[in-house]
Amino acid sequence: MKKIYVILLIGIASIKGYSQTPTTTATTTTTQVIAPVATPLKEWDVSLYGFIRTDYIWDTRKCAQVREDNLNLYPLDVVVDANGKDINAVGQSNFLSITSRLGVKVKGPDVWGAKMSGTIEGDFFGNTETATTSTIGLFRLRHAYVNMDWSKTSLTMGQTWYPTFIPEVFPGVSDFNTGIMFNVFGWATQVKLKQNFTKELSATFTAFKEREFTALGTTGTQNSASINSALPSLNAQLQYKGKNVFLGAGLEYKSMQPLTVSATNLVTKEKVTSSSVFGYAKYSNDKVIIKAYGISGGNMNNLVMLGGFTGTTASGIQSYDPTKTTSFWFDIASNGKSIAPGFFFGTTKNNGAGTAATALNSIYMRGLTGSRVVDNVWRMSGRIDFKKNKFRVSPELEYTAATWGDADLFGKATTNKKDVGNLRTMISCVYSF
């Protein structure tokens, strides 16, 4: 009987052992591999960027200015009162946050083999500032463009920087003027084609219409001189981008038509045609950034520079000739991560037109006030950027000098020249995101 129990126990144990741990001679088991679930590609990527900025400004003299003295161009001429005192030799100050900025960058699905991206950006600088109307503090469009990138070829469509403004090479000054009067500034609605020949060398071709700041006209609505001209402005340039060096040079041609009907009610097709040449360079490493830019051309008023054109009337119709401007600037700054001092110097010269105007009131240019005109402007400034994470505080001292003189009919300052200057002390506080 005991033997029977032992045999039964051995049989039960062998059955249980077989059910839990099969031998290699039994049926082969198969391990099931579960493939990971593929994460679908994101079709759209939207990111927000911008900064909150406040500028504290003190000037020793009244200046030609934009937006409540936020952007100073050049010190005003000497104008005396009944007692012989200069009414423009007075100090001014202001606190402003209107340059605070907000932008959105978008990436979407490819189109015709091109990687798609777009940007829309604005600030609160406004567009107009007159005695009767003002948009200061209202949202202003800066950029609104789409870019199609086929690796070696790209196409940009929409409003962005004038092609003569180089985002990689502009002054690093703290003042919001961004080197204005010496460096070109503004945005234009455009079509830009860029072709990369090698990793370093590329060419761009741009057709654009002046937008902001506006093209100068004799009468009419904003940018009417640009709209009246069927031919857009044309720009071409070559760029070289190495590890530490960025170089470029270009040409631009512009055709403006100030009027379609003359003051004597005659149809007119007279245009202001002008050209410009420009070049730029940048060197940077871990310790220093050095930049330089030069431009010379006619009718560059829309780039917030000196210049415009003269008008000559014959048989009731006015013909035009551009005044020429030459400008150059240089900027050197530390590339320090927490403290970065910098120095800027710029100069610009009014070279006048090749054709004399009929009268002084037939000269249309920035820098002309009554019978007096700006001959030249130069600026020197020093700054220190104190940076921590996304916050920056930048004190800056800036001295701008201008020479005024009696205007001749070519738009040049000829006699009775006087030098004036303005010292601007400012602190800029910026929190970026």
Salt bridges, closest charged atoms under 4 A:
ASP55 OD1 - ARG53 NE 2.80
ASP59 OD2 - ARG424 NH2 2.80
ASP69 OD2 - ARG424 NH2 3.50
ASP77 OD2 - ARG372 NE 2.70
ASP86 OD2 - ARG61 NH2 2.77
GLU121 OE2 - ARG101 NE 3.93
GLU121 OE2 - ARG142 NE 2.63
GLU121 OE2 - HIS143 NE2 3.85
ASP123 OD2 - ARG140 NH2 2.73
ASP123 OD2 - ARG142 NH1 3.64
GLU129 OE1 - ARG67 NH1 3.98
ASP175 OD2 - ARG424 NH1 3.24
GLU212 OE2 - ARG140 NH1 3.04
ASP331 OD1 - ARG383 NH2 3.04
ASP375 OD1 - LYS349 NZ 2.85
ASP375 OD1 - LYS417 NZ 3.87
ASP385 OD1 - ARG392 NH1 3.88
GLU398 OE2 - ARG379 NE 3.86
ASP406 OD1 - ARG372 NH1 2.96
